């Protein structure tokens, strides 16, 4: 990941600040259109908002109530596009909304689901229907019927990493743990002053993209000394993880008295993911943490629906993120638009700045296309849109998850079905890049615990920008819930020794 000194002699077409889903999406799209791209992320890829989501690719059923029809239509269509682009990390899921007549009448829900079924192109996903609950339902006896519809789940952090990997393979320079300290215009170019550890260096670019998420406004005012064209509202969303709340593989969308909704989603086979909240946040986005009020809120909503009652001791993990939404002056945090706004600032049509406000994981690809459309006047030789039909890394030559799992087990003797399935889900057909010529479990190197082998760790460090145990356990593999403290320390010691060797070299 070391940046060579001669980088300053090169003039990039595009410099992107921010390694979340919007930043890597724009960088990937631009690189695929023939532009030279540099992207810097001050921490790890997807280390903030983009890995703190509800892990959904969805149209946003509740956004219909706020009349965000354009956003919902675009998001609904994107479900099918992304499902085809990355079937290893994105999968269809059925969602059940228990009917609670005092909150929303049945006719209103039916109408909303009719629009949901027909607003966007739908080929792979099933439509909605009315269902009745039997005695064996996990829901309380008073809840007798509901509605079922389709959306998708996603490994959010891996979606970010795969876009960064594809951008890199198309020539983009992607550097992590590299902070943009300052950027200024000189001789019709952007000059970025960057810090990576103790090293400082500069790069130059024709266009600057600010995709810093919760820090987008701060980058404009403090790093660039510009005036921000929009204000942002920081909205905190928190989730809790509990042992599996019910046995079926469907998610539940729970209505609450405040007219918000909370999801209960099957997670990592053994758990249920519950979230999210919506509350104003005024602190440092780097330090956001779930509050007692949020925990009580999520437990209360869940306990009002399910027979199995949860207490705080049931929570095995929790996480919080901050969504940087464009301020539309709404009084209700839940009603603030989730749509994206792109702000282009340019003087004399030279060295423009494009800043990204808002956005959703589901629509990141369309956001990137819109960004490149805005920047097209500055690049006469930029090629056409390409991302809609191009698979992400790991989805090349795709058949099915079961088929790939079977292939892995057939080739690597001693590999369990659960490990083969995890590899297939995380890496898709790129699993062969990781395994190379190995054909037996004993060839995979040290086992750090829970079948995280040395060959996988090396692959993540060499090809996916991982440097710490947190990167690997929580964002690349999702094994963080399984590892205990001693195992984490062993892994971190191994990674530390590896970094020292790299630095010495």
Secondary structure, DSSP 8 states (H G I E B T S, - for coil): ----GGGGGSEEEEEEE--SHHHHHHHHHHHHTT--EEEE-SSSTT-SGGGSS--EE---GGGGGGT-HHHHHHHHHHHHHHHHH-TTTEEEEEEEEE--TTTS-HHHHHHHHHHHHHSS--SSS---EEEE--TT-SB-TT--EEEEEEEEEE-HHHHHHHHHHHHHHTT-EEESS-EEEEEEEETTEEEEEEEETTEEEEEEEEEEEE--GGGHHHIIIIIS----SS-EEEEEEEEEEEE-S-SSS-EEEEE-TTS-EEEEEEETTTEEEEE---EE--S-GGG----HHHHHHHHHHHHTTBSS---GGGEEEEEEEEEEEE----SSGGGS---EEEEEEEETTEEEEEEEEE--GGGHHHHHHHHHHHHGGG-TT-----TTS---TT-TT---HHHHHHHHHHHSBT--HHHHHHHHHHHGGGHHHHHTT--BGGGS--B-STT-BHHHHHHHHHHS---SHHIIIIIIS--TTT--HHHHHHHHHHHHHHHHHHHH-
